[in-house]
Amino acid sequence: MVRRILSVVLGVCLCWSLWAYQGRSQASGSVAEGRGGAVATADAQATQIGIDVLRQGGNAIDAAVASAAALGVVEPFYGGIGGGGFMVIYLKDSDRVITLDSREQAPASAQVDMFQDPDSPTGAVLPFFPNRISSGVAVGVPGTLLGWDEALRRYGTLSLAEALEPAIALAEAGFVVDETFAGQVAQNQARFAAFTSTQALFLPGGALPAVGSRLKNPDLAKTYRLVAEQGVNAFYRGDIGAAIVQTVQHPPTVARPPFRVIPGGLTLADLDRYDVRVRPPTVTNYRGYTLYGMGLPSSGGITSGEVFSILAGFDLGQSNSGPADLANRAEAWHRVIEAERLAFADRNAYLGDPEYVDVPLPGLQSADFIQTRRALIGDRAPDPVQDFRAAPGNPLPYQRDPSPSLTRLPPVAQSPGQSGTSTTHLVTSDRRGNVVSYTFTIESIGGSGIVVPGYGFLLNNELTDFDPTSPHPNAPEPGKRPRSSMAPTIARSPSGDMLAFGSPGGSTIITTVAGIAVNLIDFGLTLPEAIAAPRISQRNGGTTQVDSSLEQTALGQALIALGHDLEPVPEIGAAVGLISRPDGSITAAAEPIRRGGGTAMVVER
Ligand code: GLU
């Protein structure tokens, strides 16, 4: 009864806020200070929906799910029920952090050679673009919807039906196409046009959606409503599931698609078998902060944790005199870059789904192993021709595991992997002090590019996160989850503040999260400054990627002088974050510019 009343109140309030929001011409700000709870997402309407949930008495978990469902409507190329994700939750009452793994998983039909070209006499791997990324074979069993359900059942106060209500209204009312959205359709036009269902939704009449036009998605509203009425079984065991299977096995291509579309073997049994995993977080101590991250099958928490552990042996804060002093920080950033290089070497060699591979984590995380890695960092970047790519370390001598199962290292090639730049991150907090940090995705921008006909959502292409050649800990196997880079993070400061932050950006997620933490903890930037700051990303490659604005700065030039080969790229990491303090005050911050900027709001200003 209480739920029903809450639901009606919520419905009325949310319809009002949708109407009210649409009357506003500009998104609200990227920074909000106040009390009573906060939400920061990539989109103003999604943020507003989370805030409304909080105002009606919902908690941070309710707000996260309601905002995520709204993002599935207004940011359909970044994440949605056709994909997967990782949620890190701080529960104030029990003072603990848990994580929910709703990562996509390979169907039972997956094979180690699933990405080999069926027509290649030499067994060559299918080209990443477009054949692997726009295919049925790349579609993993989606976990997002079950993740939302599990989060609400365990830690929320709303039902899934209640949490979906505002997103249903949003899908029906539609949203105004902005330049970022229109640009993403333009970038993907060729592959979206290859599928009848995708063309119908995102290329109305065969044309790009006009900036300023309204895009409605009644099919997605119908899908959410089916789930609201029938529960997740509609998706994992019912009509929606049957449509997913049909779509993967027989992609709805136009009569003559411009490239070969490889079908997949996902079945209803794969959907039926899917489960969300509740896992402990990774825990890393860094200069008095405790950082909680996402463990395997994501490499996010472990790899950022290795970066922090290596850096803990250096004093990076020696030039801690505010953002104006960036040039003096070159030496510190040089160490961050080199720590990232080494951590990615280990990530690329050892990390995979822990239910399938023995990952030598005790060794990788031992202080003595970390010391061997730290000792490799010199005063200058390695010679870019000779040895820019670091070799993985050998963690086995440092295993203190009482029941070691690894006696020799697996024979793996160094594989940086390829992953897209899709994904979205959101953070929420409530007046009780609960905090959520949630990253979810459909992998590439636009995922597989295949909309499930009649159901209004894109399927992921997450299985491209597997390493296509074996042996490798991240090789495809039936039922396995591909290694991710998603790094939703929660941190406790020495004074008891709870911070939450995260980012999209494929493997740059890890370096974005590390950079935000270093900027906050070592350099004393505020959270909004750290979120807006230029990014620096080294992932054991020849070049170090930087935001294009950085190369010409004094810091950029000083890094070049230290031997770093900087590669300017248009955009790295549209992050969001918040700080929830013991006195009840909150700062929430969203990316101000990248991807068109996000929105942060608080319940009480
Ligand atoms: N598939 C990526 C991962 O799980 C996320 C996609 C992205 O951010 O580009 O690491």
Residues whose N, C-alpha, C, O or C-beta is under 5 A from the ligand:
A	BS01	LIG	S419 G420 T421 S422 T423 T441 E443 D465 R483 S484 S485 M486 P504 G505 G506
